[in-house]
Amino acid sequence: MSILGKLLGGAPGTQEVAADEPATCMHGVLTPRWQNIDDMGQDQKISGYRCQSCKEEFEPDEAYWLWIRAVDRLRDLRGSLSQN
């Protein structure tokens, strides 16, 4: 285990388990993309979005649903934090 892992309270062997499981991206930061430079800054002309973590690209409609899911996750997190 690394020194940082020991300092943060990681248990021995947890790094190996985490490495075996496929990581799923939450797509938390989506950057808009436009077809040409003249369209930049115009929301109605956004052609798609790119996730800054995994670099996957999404259509505008898909990005909308990803944002809705992110809001739901934040509400769930807020609810679980207020219960503690």
PDB file of N, CA, C and O in Angstrom:
ATOM      1  N   MET A   1       0.855  -1.171   0.000  1.00  0.00           N
ATOM      2  CA  MET A   1       0.000   0.000   0.000  1.00  0.00           C
ATOM      3  C   MET A   1       0.901   1.234   0.000  1.00  0.00           C
ATOM      4  O   MET A   1       1.965   1.239   0.620  1.00  0.00           O
ATOM      5  N   SER A   2       0.470   2.258  -0.690  1.00  0.00           N
ATOM      6  CA  SER A   2       1.259   3.488  -0.763  1.00  0.00           C
ATOM      7  C   SER A   2       1.175   4.254   0.552  1.00  0.00           C
ATOM      8  O   SER A   2       0.305   3.999   1.385  1.00  0.00           O
ATOM      9  N   ILE A   3       2.085   5.185   0.719  1.00  0.00           N
ATOM     10  CA  ILE A   3       2.086   6.013   1.925  1.00  0.00           C
ATOM     11  C   ILE A   3       0.814   6.835   1.994  1.00  0.00           C
ATOM     12  O   ILE A   3       0.210   6.972   3.057  1.00  0.00           O
ATOM     13  N   LEU A   4       0.407   7.386   0.849  1.00  0.00           N
ATOM     14  CA  LEU A   4      -0.822   8.178   0.819  1.00  0.00           C
ATOM     15  C   LEU A   4      -2.026   7.325   1.200  1.00  0.00           C
ATOM     16  O   LEU A   4      -2.912   7.790   1.917  1.00  0.00           O
ATOM     17  N   GLY A   5      -2.066   6.092   0.729  1.00  0.00           N
ATOM     18  CA  GLY A   5      -3.152   5.195   1.087  1.00  0.00           C
ATOM     19  C   GLY A   5      -3.194   4.919   2.581  1.00  0.00           C
ATOM     20  O   GLY A   5      -4.267   4.854   3.181  1.00  0.00           O
ATOM     21  N   LYS A   6      -2.019   4.756   3.173  1.00  0.00           N
ATOM     22  CA  LYS A   6      -1.961   4.536   4.625  1.00  0.00           C
ATOM     23  C   LYS A   6      -2.429   5.765   5.383  1.00  0.00           C
ATOM     24  O   LYS A   6      -3.150   5.651   6.374  1.00  0.00           O
ATOM     25  N   LEU A   7      -2.020   6.946   4.918  1.00  0.00           N
ATOM     26  CA  LEU A   7      -2.421   8.183   5.582  1.00  0.00           C
ATOM     27  C   LEU A   7      -3.925   8.419   5.492  1.00  0.00           C
ATOM     28  O   LEU A   7      -4.534   8.946   6.424  1.00  0.00           O
ATOM     29  N   LEU A   8      -4.513   8.031   4.380  1.00  0.00           N
ATOM     30  CA  LEU A   8      -5.947   8.247   4.183  1.00  0.00           C
ATOM     31  C   LEU A   8      -6.790   7.114   4.742  1.00  0.00           C
ATOM     32  O   LEU A   8      -8.014   7.138   4.620  1.00  0.00           O
ATOM     33  N   GLY A   9      -6.159   6.134   5.348  1.00  0.00           N
ATOM     34  CA  GLY A   9      -6.897   5.074   6.020  1.00  0.00           C
ATOM     35  C   GLY A   9      -7.330   3.940   5.120  1.00  0.00           C
ATOM     36  O   GLY A   9      -8.259   3.205   5.455  1.00  0.00           O
ATOM     37  N   GLY A  10      -6.681   3.784   3.993  1.00  0.00           N
ATOM     38  CA  GLY A  10      -7.033   2.682   3.104  1.00  0.00           C
ATOM     39  C   GLY A  10      -6.603   1.362   3.699  1.00  0.00           C
ATOM     40  O   GLY A  10      -5.544   1.263   4.319  1.00  0.00           O
ATOM     41  N   ALA A  11      -7.418   0.358   3.511  1.00  0.00           N
ATOM     42  CA  ALA A  11      -7.094  -0.965   4.031  1.00  0.00           C
ATOM     43  C   ALA A  11      -6.188  -1.689   3.046  1.00  0.00           C
ATOM     44  O   ALA A  11      -6.285  -1.467   1.839  1.00  0.00           O
ATOM     45  N   PRO A  12      -5.306  -2.553   3.546  1.00  0.00           N
ATOM     46  CA  PRO A  12      -4.462  -3.323   2.639  1.00  0.00           C
ATOM     47  C   PRO A  12      -5.312  -4.165   1.688  1.00  0.00           C
ATOM     48  O   PRO A  12      -6.304  -4.774   2.088  1.00  0.00           O
ATOM     49  N   GLY A  13      -4.901  -4.183   0.428  1.00  0.00           N
ATOM     50  CA  GLY A  13      -5.610  -4.993  -0.555  1.00  0.00           C
ATOM     51  C   GLY A  13      -6.736  -4.271  -1.268  1.00  0.00           C
ATOM     52  O   GLY A  13      -7.283  -4.809  -2.231  1.00  0.00           O
ATOM     53  N   THR A  14      -7.105  -3.077  -0.835  1.00  0.00           N
ATOM     54  CA  THR A  14      -8.220  -2.387  -1.483  1.00  0.00           C
ATOM     55  C   THR A  14      -7.838  -1.868  -2.861  1.00  0.00           C
ATOM     56  O   THR A  14      -8.702  -1.724  -3.727  1.00  0.00           O
ATOM     57  N   GLN A  15      -6.569  -1.586  -3.077  1.00  0.00           N
ATOM     58  CA  GLN A  15      -6.144  -1.103  -4.382  1.00  0.00           C
ATOM     59  C   GLN A  15      -6.296  -2.187  -5.437  1.00  0.00           C
ATOM     60  O   GLN A  15      -6.684  -1.891  -6.568  1.00  0.00           O
ATOM     61  N   GLU A  16      -6.004  -3.420  -5.099  1.00  0.00           N
ATOM     62  CA  GLU A  16      -6.117  -4.501  -6.066  1.00  0.00           C
ATOM     63  C   GLU A  16      -7.570  -4.734  -6.468  1.00  0.00           C
ATOM     64  O   GLU A  16      -7.857  -4.970  -7.641  1.00  0.00           O
ATOM     65  N   VAL A  17      -8.478  -4.668  -5.513  1.00  0.00           N
ATOM     66  CA  VAL A  17      -9.894  -4.879  -5.803  1.00  0.00           C
ATOM     67  C   VAL A  17     -10.411  -3.761  -6.692  1.00  0.00           C
ATOM     68  O   VAL A  17     -11.147  -4.013  -7.646  1.00  0.00           O
ATOM     69  N   ALA A  18     -10.028  -2.529  -6.385  1.00  0.00           N
ATOM     70  CA  ALA A  18     -10.490  -1.391  -7.175  1.00  0.00           C
ATOM     71  C   ALA A  18      -9.953  -1.464  -8.599  1.00  0.00           C
ATOM     72  O   ALA A  18     -10.643  -1.055  -9.533  1.00  0.00           O
ATOM     73  N   ALA A  19      -8.753  -1.968  -8.783  1.00  0.00           N
ATOM     74  CA  ALA A  19      -8.175  -2.045 -10.114  1.00  0.00           C
ATOM     75  C   ALA A  19      -8.880  -3.091 -10.972  1.00  0.00           C
ATOM     76  O   ALA A  19      -8.911  -2.955 -12.195  1.00  0.00           O
ATOM     77  N   ASP A  20      -9.444  -4.128 -10.362  1.00  0.00           N
ATOM     78  CA  ASP A  20     -10.114  -5.180 -11.111  1.00  0.00           C
ATOM     79  C   ASP A  20     -11.502  -4.776 -11.578  1.00  0.00           C
ATOM     80  O   ASP A  20     -11.988  -5.297 -12.581  1.00  0.00           O
ATOM     81  N   GLU A  21     -12.150  -3.855 -10.868  1.00  0.00           N
ATOM     82  CA  GLU A  21     -13.498  -3.438 -11.221  1.00  0.00           C
ATOM     83  C   GLU A  21     -13.449  -2.353 -12.287  1.00  0.00           C
ATOM     84  O   GLU A  21     -12.648  -1.425 -12.180  1.00  0.00           O
ATOM     85  N   PRO A  22     -14.293  -2.450 -13.318  1.00  0.00           N
ATOM     86  CA  PRO A  22     -14.293  -1.395 -14.331  1.00  0.00           C
ATOM     87  C   PRO A  22     -14.846  -0.095 -13.750  1.00  0.00           C
ATOM     88  O   PRO A  22     -15.862  -0.095 -13.055  1.00  0.00           O
ATOM     89  N   ALA A  23     -14.183   0.981 -14.036  1.00  0.00           N
ATOM     90  CA  ALA A  23     -14.616   2.287 -13.541  1.00  0.00           C
ATOM     91  C   ALA A  23     -15.736   2.815 -14.446  1.00  0.00           C
ATOM     92  O   ALA A  23     -15.652   2.735 -15.671  1.00  0.00           O
ATOM     93  N   THR A  24     -16.768   3.347 -13.827  1.00  0.00           N
ATOM     94  CA  THR A  24     -17.841   3.953 -14.598  1.00  0.00           C
ATOM     95  C   THR A  24     -17.771   5.453 -14.408  1.00  0.00           C
ATOM     96  O   THR A  24     -17.674   5.943 -13.283  1.00  0.00           O
ATOM     97  N   CYS A  25     -17.820   6.174 -15.503  1.00  0.00           N
ATOM     98  CA  CYS A  25     -17.723   7.620 -15.456  1.00  0.00           C
ATOM     99  C   CYS A  25     -19.092   8.203 -15.126  1.00  0.00           C
ATOM    100  O   CYS A  25     -20.113   7.746 -15.642  1.00  0.00           O
ATOM    101  N   MET A  26     -19.105   9.208 -14.269  1.00  0.00           N
ATOM    102  CA  MET A  26     -20.349   9.881 -13.897  1.00  0.00           C
ATOM    103  C   MET A  26     -20.701  10.990 -14.890  1.00  0.00           C
ATOM    104  O   MET A  26     -21.791  11.558 -14.822  1.00  0.00           O
ATOM    105  N   HIS A  27     -19.787  11.302 -15.810  1.00  0.00           N
ATOM    106  CA  HIS A  27     -19.987  12.364 -16.804  1.00  0.00           C
ATOM    107  C   HIS A  27     -20.383  13.666 -16.116  1.00  0.00           C
ATOM    108  O   HIS A  27     -21.374  14.301 -16.479  1.00  0.00           O
ATOM    109  N   GLY A  28     -19.591  14.050 -15.117  1.00  0.00           N
ATOM    110  CA  GLY A  28     -19.921  15.216 -14.306  1.00  0.00           C
ATOM    111  C   GLY A  28     -19.625  16.552 -14.955  1.00  0.00           C
ATOM    112  O   GLY A  28     -20.290  17.544 -14.657  1.00  0.00           O
ATOM    113  N   VAL A  29     -18.632  16.596 -15.842  1.00  0.00           N
ATOM    114  CA  VAL A  29     -18.273  17.859 -16.490  1.00  0.00           C
ATOM    115  C   VAL A  29     -18.378  17.667 -18.002  1.00  0.00           C
ATOM    116  O   VAL A  29     -17.548  16.993 -18.613  1.00  0.00           O
ATOM    117  N   LEU A  30     -19.400  18.264 -18.588  1.00  0.00           N
ATOM    118  CA  LEU A  30     -19.616  18.178 -20.028  1.00  0.00           C
ATOM    119  C   LEU A  30     -19.303  19.530 -20.663  1.00  0.00           C
ATOM    120  O   LEU A  30     -19.804  20.565 -20.225  1.00  0.00           O
ATOM    121  N   THR A  31     -18.477  19.506 -21.691  1.00  0.00           N
ATOM    122  CA  THR A  31     -18.089  20.719 -22.395  1.00  0.00           C
ATOM    123  C   THR A  31     -18.835  20.782 -23.723  1.00  0.00           C
ATOM    124  O   THR A  31     -18.827  19.812 -24.480  1.00  0.00           O
ATOM    125  N   PRO A  32     -19.488  21.923 -24.018  1.00  0.00           N
ATOM    126  CA  PRO A  32     -20.209  22.034 -25.286  1.00  0.00           C
ATOM    127  C   PRO A  32     -19.257  22.098 -26.477  1.00  0.00           C
ATOM    128  O   PRO A  32     -18.119  22.554 -26.367  1.00  0.00           O
ATOM    129  N   ARG A  33     -19.761  21.625 -27.622  1.00  0.00           N
ATOM    130  CA  ARG A  33     -18.989  21.643 -28.862  1.00  0.00           C
ATOM    131  C   ARG A  33     -19.866  22.226 -29.964  1.00  0.00           C
ATOM    132  O   ARG A  33     -21.076  22.003 -29.995  1.00  0.00           O
ATOM    133  N   TRP A  34     -19.240  22.973 -30.864  1.00  0.00           N
ATOM    134  CA  TRP A  34     -19.947  23.571 -31.988  1.00  0.00           C
ATOM    135  C   TRP A  34     -19.321  23.109 -33.293  1.00  0.00           C
ATOM    136  O   TRP A  34     -18.157  22.711 -33.315  1.00  0.00           O
ATOM    137  N   GLN A  35     -20.084  23.156 -34.380  1.00  0.00           N
ATOM    138  CA  GLN A  35     -19.591  22.732 -35.694  1.00  0.00           C
ATOM    139  C   GLN A  35     -18.571  23.721 -36.258  1.00  0.00           C
ATOM    140  O   GLN A  35     -17.585  23.308 -36.868  1.00  0.00           O
ATOM    141  N   ASN A  36     -18.796  25.028 -36.059  1.00  0.00           N
ATOM    142  CA  ASN A  36     -17.827  25.999 -36.554  1.00  0.00           C
ATOM    143  C   ASN A  36     -17.665  27.131 -35.552  1.00  0.00           C
ATOM    144  O   ASN A  36     -18.474  27.304 -34.640  1.00  0.00           O
ATOM    145  N   ILE A  37     -16.616  27.883 -35.743  1.00  0.00           N
ATOM    146  CA  ILE A  37     -16.250  28.919 -34.774  1.00  0.00           C
ATOM    147  C   ILE A  37     -17.279  30.045 -34.704  1.00  0.00           C
ATOM    148  O   ILE A  37     -17.423  30.674 -33.656  1.00  0.00           O
ATOM    149  N   ASP A  38     -17.993  30.311 -35.793  1.00  0.00           N
ATOM    150  CA  ASP A  38     -19.001  31.374 -35.792  1.00  0.00           C
ATOM    151  C   ASP A  38     -20.172  31.056 -34.870  1.00  0.00           C
ATOM    152  O   ASP A  38     -20.852  31.967 -34.399  1.00  0.00           O
ATOM    153  N   ASP A  39     -20.414  29.773 -34.608  1.00  0.00           N
ATOM    154  CA  ASP A  39     -21.533  29.352 -33.758  1.00  0.00           C
ATOM    155  C   ASP A  39     -21.184  29.356 -32.275  1.00  0.00           C
ATOM    156  O   ASP A  39     -22.075  29.242 -31.433  1.00  0.00           O
ATOM    157  N   MET A  40     -19.901  29.484 -31.942  1.00  0.00           N
ATOM    158  CA  MET A  40     -19.479  29.390 -30.540  1.00  0.00           C
ATOM    159  C   MET A  40     -20.191  30.414 -29.675  1.00  0.00           C
ATOM    160  O   MET A  40     -20.332  31.580 -30.045  1.00  0.00           O
ATOM    161  N   GLY A  41     -20.638  29.951 -28.514  1.00  0.00           N
ATOM    162  CA  GLY A  41     -21.329  30.801 -27.562  1.00  0.00           C
ATOM    163  C   GLY A  41     -22.835  30.850 -27.751  1.00  0.00           C
ATOM    164  O   GLY A  41     -23.542  31.422 -26.922  1.00  0.00           O
ATOM    165  N   GLN A  42     -23.336  30.261 -28.827  1.00  0.00           N
ATOM    166  CA  GLN A  42     -24.771  30.243 -29.092  1.00  0.00           C
ATOM    167  C   GLN A  42     -25.332  28.886 -28.674  1.00  0.00           C
ATOM    168  O   GLN A  42     -25.095  27.872 -29.331  1.00  0.00           O
ATOM    169  N   ASP A  43     -26.080  28.884 -27.568  1.00  0.00           N
ATOM    170  CA  ASP A  43     -26.585  27.626 -27.003  1.00  0.00           C
ATOM    171  C   ASP A  43     -27.420  26.832 -27.994  1.00  0.00           C
ATOM    172  O   ASP A  43     -27.334  25.604 -28.017  1.00  0.00           O
ATOM    173  N   GLN A  44     -28.216  27.492 -28.804  1.00  0.00           N
ATOM    174  CA  GLN A  44     -29.090  26.779 -29.736  1.00  0.00           C
ATOM    175  C   GLN A  44     -28.312  26.113 -30.870  1.00  0.00           C
ATOM    176  O   GLN A  44     -28.875  25.299 -31.602  1.00  0.00           O
ATOM    177  N   LYS A  45     -27.040  26.437 -31.028  1.00  0.00           N
ATOM    178  CA  LYS A  45     -26.229  25.842 -32.098  1.00  0.00           C
ATOM    179  C   LYS A  45     -25.195  24.842 -31.585  1.00  0.00           C
ATOM    180  O   LYS A  45     -24.289  24.456 -32.324  1.00  0.00           O
ATOM    181  N   ILE A  46     -25.322  24.421 -30.333  1.00  0.00           N
ATOM    182  CA  ILE A  46     -24.412  23.412 -29.788  1.00  0.00           C
ATOM    183  C   ILE A  46     -24.666  22.097 -30.521  1.00  0.00           C
ATOM    184  O   ILE A  46     -25.803  21.633 -30.608  1.00  0.00           O
ATOM    185  N   SER A  47     -23.599  21.508 -31.043  1.00  0.00           N
ATOM    186  CA  SER A  47     -23.748  20.266 -31.804  1.00  0.00           C
ATOM    187  C   SER A  47     -23.566  19.024 -30.949  1.00  0.00           C
ATOM    188  O   SER A  47     -23.981  17.936 -31.347  1.00  0.00           O
ATOM    189  N   GLY A  48     -22.956  19.168 -29.785  1.00  0.00           N
ATOM    190  CA  GLY A  48     -22.753  18.037 -28.902  1.00  0.00           C
ATOM    191  C   GLY A  48     -21.952  18.444 -27.684  1.00  0.00           C
ATOM    192  O   GLY A  48     -21.582  19.607 -27.523  1.00  0.00           O
ATOM    193  N   TYR A  49     -21.692  17.471 -26.831  1.00  0.00           N
ATOM    194  CA  TYR A  49     -20.944  17.698 -25.599  1.00  0.00           C
ATOM    195  C   TYR A  49     -19.898  16.607 -25.450  1.00  0.00           C
ATOM    196  O   TYR A  49     -20.090  15.485 -25.918  1.00  0.00           O
ATOM    197  N   ARG A  50     -18.788  16.938 -24.795  1.00  0.00           N
ATOM    198  CA  ARG A  50     -17.736  15.957 -24.513  1.00  0.00           C
ATOM    199  C   ARG A  50     -17.497  15.919 -23.014  1.00  0.00           C
ATOM    200  O   ARG A  50     -17.353  16.956 -22.366  1.00  0.00           O
ATOM    201  N   CYS A  51     -17.456  14.709 -22.475  1.00  0.00           N
ATOM    202  CA  CYS A  51     -17.148  14.508 -21.063  1.00  0.00           C
ATOM    203  C   CYS A  51     -15.654  14.757 -20.853  1.00  0.00           C
ATOM    204  O   CYS A  51     -14.822  14.203 -21.572  1.00  0.00           O
ATOM    205  N   GLN A  52     -15.321  15.581 -19.878  1.00  0.00           N
ATOM    206  CA  GLN A  52     -13.927  15.906 -19.616  1.00  0.00           C
ATOM    207  C   GLN A  52     -13.178  14.762 -18.941  1.00  0.00           C
ATOM    208  O   GLN A  52     -11.948  14.729 -18.977  1.00  0.00           O
ATOM    209  N   SER A  53     -13.893  13.830 -18.331  1.00  0.00           N
ATOM    210  CA  SER A  53     -13.233  12.703 -17.660  1.00  0.00           C
ATOM    211  C   SER A  53     -12.899  11.574 -18.622  1.00  0.00           C
ATOM    212  O   SER A  53     -11.746  11.153 -18.719  1.00  0.00           O
ATOM    213  N   CYS A  54     -13.908  11.086 -19.329  1.00  0.00           N
ATOM    214  CA  CYS A  54     -13.708   9.905 -20.178  1.00  0.00           C
ATOM    215  C   CYS A  54     -13.612  10.232 -21.661  1.00  0.00           C
ATOM    216  O   CYS A  54     -13.312   9.352 -22.468  1.00  0.00           O
ATOM    217  N   LYS A  55     -13.864  11.494 -22.034  1.00  0.00           N
ATOM    218  CA  LYS A  55     -13.787  11.984 -23.416  1.00  0.00           C
ATOM    219  C   LYS A  55     -14.886  11.434 -24.318  1.00  0.00           C
ATOM    220  O   LYS A  55     -14.817  11.591 -25.537  1.00  0.00           O
ATOM    221  N   GLU A  56     -15.893  10.796 -23.742  1.00  0.00           N
ATOM    222  CA  GLU A  56     -17.019  10.311 -24.535  1.00  0.00           C
ATOM    223  C   GLU A  56     -17.837  11.513 -25.017  1.00  0.00           C
ATOM    224  O   GLU A  56     -17.963  12.511 -24.307  1.00  0.00           O
ATOM    225  N   GLU A  57     -18.391  11.407 -26.229  1.00  0.00           N
ATOM    226  CA  GLU A  57     -19.180  12.504 -26.777  1.00  0.00           C
ATOM    227  C   GLU A  57     -20.662  12.166 -26.755  1.00  0.00           C
ATOM    228  O   GLU A  57     -21.052  11.010 -26.922  1.00  0.00           O
ATOM    229  N   PHE A  58     -21.488  13.200 -26.543  1.00  0.00           N
ATOM    230  CA  PHE A  58     -22.924  13.029 -26.412  1.00  0.00           C
ATOM    231  C   PHE A  58     -23.666  14.034 -27.271  1.00  0.00           C
ATOM    232  O   PHE A  58     -23.206  15.156 -27.484  1.00  0.00           O
ATOM    233  N   GLU A  59     -24.818  13.612 -27.758  1.00  0.00           N
ATOM    234  CA  GLU A  59     -25.726  14.514 -28.451  1.00  0.00           C
ATOM    235  C   GLU A  59     -26.339  15.450 -27.411  1.00  0.00           C
ATOM    236  O   GLU A  59     -26.370  15.105 -26.229  1.00  0.00           O
ATOM    237  N   PRO A  60     -26.830  16.634 -27.821  1.00  0.00           N
ATOM    238  CA  PRO A  60     -27.434  17.550 -26.853  1.00  0.00           C
ATOM    239  C   PRO A  60     -28.562  16.922 -26.020  1.00  0.00           C
ATOM    240  O   PRO A  60     -28.669  17.193 -24.824  1.00  0.00           O
ATOM    241  N   ASP A  61     -29.398  16.089 -26.643  1.00  0.00           N
ATOM    242  CA  ASP A  61     -30.483  15.439 -25.895  1.00  0.00           C
ATOM    243  C   ASP A  61     -29.949  14.486 -24.836  1.00  0.00           C
ATOM    244  O   ASP A  61     -30.484  14.416 -23.730  1.00  0.00           O
ATOM    245  N   GLU A  62     -28.895  13.754 -25.175  1.00  0.00           N
ATOM    246  CA  GLU A  62     -28.286  12.843 -24.205  1.00  0.00           C
ATOM    247  C   GLU A  62     -27.692  13.620 -23.031  1.00  0.00           C
ATOM    248  O   GLU A  62     -27.826  13.214 -21.877  1.00  0.00           O
ATOM    249  N   ALA A  63     -27.040  14.733 -23.333  1.00  0.00           N
ATOM    250  CA  ALA A  63     -26.432  15.549 -22.283  1.00  0.00           C
ATOM    251  C   ALA A  63     -27.490  16.081 -21.324  1.00  0.00           C
ATOM    252  O   ALA A  63     -27.258  16.167 -20.119  1.00  0.00           O
ATOM    253  N   TYR A  64     -28.647  16.435 -21.862  1.00  0.00           N
ATOM    254  CA  TYR A  64     -29.743  16.911 -21.010  1.00  0.00           C
ATOM    255  C   TYR A  64     -30.090  15.857 -19.966  1.00  0.00           C
ATOM    256  O   TYR A  64     -30.235  16.187 -18.789  1.00  0.00           O
ATOM    257  N   TRP A  65     -30.227  14.600 -20.371  1.00  0.00           N
ATOM    258  CA  TRP A  65     -30.587  13.528 -19.429  1.00  0.00           C
ATOM    259  C   TRP A  65     -29.454  13.234 -18.460  1.00  0.00           C
ATOM    260  O   TRP A  65     -29.704  12.853 -17.316  1.00  0.00           O
ATOM    261  N   LEU A  66     -28.214  13.405 -18.898  1.00  0.00           N
ATOM    262  CA  LEU A  66     -27.089  13.237 -17.976  1.00  0.00           C
ATOM    263  C   LEU A  66     -27.130  14.305 -16.887  1.00  0.00           C
ATOM    264  O   LEU A  66     -26.831  14.018 -15.728  1.00  0.00           O
ATOM    265  N   TRP A  67     -27.499  15.534 -17.251  1.00  0.00           N
ATOM    266  CA  TRP A  67     -27.621  16.595 -16.255  1.00  0.00           C
ATOM    267  C   TRP A  67     -28.755  16.304 -15.279  1.00  0.00           C
ATOM    268  O   TRP A  67     -28.625  16.538 -14.077  1.00  0.00           O
ATOM    269  N   ILE A  68     -29.876  15.790 -15.804  1.00  0.00           N
ATOM    270  CA  ILE A  68     -31.009  15.434 -14.933  1.00  0.00           C
ATOM    271  C   ILE A  68     -30.565  14.368 -13.925  1.00  0.00           C
ATOM    272  O   ILE A  68     -30.881  14.464 -12.740  1.00  0.00           O
ATOM    273  N   ARG A  69     -29.838  13.362 -14.393  1.00  0.00           N
ATOM    274  CA  ARG A  69     -29.346  12.308 -13.491  1.00  0.00           C
ATOM    275  C   ARG A  69     -28.377  12.874 -12.460  1.00  0.00           C
ATOM    276  O   ARG A  69     -28.391  12.457 -11.302  1.00  0.00           O
ATOM    277  N   ALA A  70     -27.532  13.827 -12.872  1.00  0.00           N
ATOM    278  CA  ALA A  70     -26.585  14.439 -11.937  1.00  0.00           C
ATOM    279  C   ALA A  70     -27.325  15.205 -10.844  1.00  0.00           C
ATOM    280  O   ALA A  70     -26.939  15.150  -9.676  1.00  0.00           O
ATOM    281  N   VAL A  71     -28.382  15.917 -11.216  1.00  0.00           N
ATOM    282  CA  VAL A  71     -29.188  16.641 -10.230  1.00  0.00           C
ATOM    283  C   VAL A  71     -29.824  15.653  -9.254  1.00  0.00           C
ATOM    284  O   VAL A  71     -29.841  15.893  -8.047  1.00  0.00           O
ATOM    285  N   ASP A  72     -30.341  14.554  -9.772  1.00  0.00           N
ATOM    286  CA  ASP A  72     -30.932  13.525  -8.897  1.00  0.00           C
ATOM    287  C   ASP A  72     -29.895  12.954  -7.931  1.00  0.00           C
ATOM    288  O   ASP A  72     -30.193  12.740  -6.756  1.00  0.00           O
ATOM    289  N   ARG A  73     -28.668  12.705  -8.424  1.00  0.00           N
ATOM    290  CA  ARG A  73     -27.607  12.187  -7.548  1.00  0.00           C
ATOM    291  C   ARG A  73     -27.286  13.188  -6.449  1.00  0.00           C
ATOM    292  O   ARG A  73     -27.077  12.803  -5.299  1.00  0.00           O
ATOM    293  N   LEU A  74     -27.246  14.474  -6.794  1.00  0.00           N
ATOM    294  CA  LEU A  74     -26.964  15.497  -5.781  1.00  0.00           C
ATOM    295  C   LEU A  74     -28.077  15.570  -4.743  1.00  0.00           C
ATOM    296  O   LEU A  74     -27.804  15.739  -3.555  1.00  0.00           O
ATOM    297  N   ARG A  75     -29.317  15.445  -5.177  1.00  0.00           N
ATOM    298  CA  ARG A  75     -30.436  15.447  -4.228  1.00  0.00           C
ATOM    299  C   ARG A  75     -30.349  14.246  -3.298  1.00  0.00           C
ATOM    300  O   ARG A  75     -30.565  14.371  -2.093  1.00  0.00           O
ATOM    301  N   ASP A  76     -30.031  13.076  -3.862  1.00  0.00           N
ATOM    302  CA  ASP A  76     -29.885  11.874  -3.042  1.00  0.00           C
ATOM    303  C   ASP A  76     -28.752  12.040  -2.035  1.00  0.00           C
ATOM    304  O   ASP A  76     -28.888  11.660  -0.872  1.00  0.00           O
ATOM    305  N   LEU A  77     -27.635  12.607  -2.482  1.00  0.00           N
ATOM    306  CA  LEU A  77     -26.497  12.826  -1.602  1.00  0.00           C
ATOM    307  C   LEU A  77     -26.860  13.809  -0.502  1.00  0.00           C
ATOM    308  O   LEU A  77     -26.509  13.608   0.661  1.00  0.00           O
ATOM    309  N   ARG A  78     -27.552  14.859  -0.865  1.00  0.00           N
ATOM    310  CA  ARG A  78     -27.970  15.848   0.129  1.00  0.00           C
ATOM    311  C   ARG A  78     -28.891  15.209   1.167  1.00  0.00           C
ATOM    312  O   ARG A  78     -28.765  15.468   2.364  1.00  0.00           O
ATOM    313  N   GLY A  79     -29.819  14.369   0.695  1.00  0.00           N
ATOM    314  CA  GLY A  79     -30.720  13.686   1.612  1.00  0.00           C
ATOM    315  C   GLY A  79     -29.994  12.748   2.544  1.00  0.00           C
ATOM    316  O   GLY A  79     -30.307  12.691   3.733  1.00  0.00           O
ATOM    317  N   SER A  80     -29.030  12.013   2.026  1.00  0.00           N
ATOM    318  CA  SER A  80     -28.278  11.065   2.872  1.00  0.00           C
ATOM    319  C   SER A  80     -27.386  11.821   3.862  1.00  0.00           C
ATOM    320  O   SER A  80     -27.185  11.350   4.982  1.00  0.00           O
ATOM    321  N   LEU A  81     -26.852  12.974   3.476  1.00  0.00           N
ATOM    322  CA  LEU A  81     -26.029  13.757   4.394  1.00  0.00           C
ATOM    323  C   LEU A  81     -26.868  14.373   5.503  1.00  0.00           C
ATOM    324  O   LEU A  81     -26.414  14.468   6.644  1.00  0.00           O
ATOM    325  N   SER A  82     -28.082  14.792   5.182  1.00  0.00           N
ATOM    326  CA  SER A  82     -28.930  15.415   6.200  1.00  0.00           C
ATOM    327  C   SER A  82     -29.450  14.367   7.194  1.00  0.00           C
ATOM    328  O   SER A  82     -29.787  14.711   8.326  1.00  0.00           O
ATOM    329  N   GLN A  83     -29.518  13.097   6.785  1.00  0.00           N
ATOM    330  CA  GLN A  83     -29.957  12.043   7.692  1.00  0.00           C
ATOM    331  C   GLN A  83     -28.866  11.682   8.690  1.00  0.00           C
ATOM    332  O   GLN A  83     -29.157  11.177   9.775  1.00  0.00           O
ATOM    333  N   ASN A  84     -27.623  11.936   8.331  1.00  0.00           N
ATOM    334  CA  ASN A  84     -26.511  11.602   9.237  1.00  0.00           C
ATOM    335  C   ASN A  84     -26.375  12.719  10.174  1.00  0.00           C
ATOM    336  O   ASN A  84     -25.508  12.690  11.047  1.00  0.00           O
TER     337      ASN A  84
END
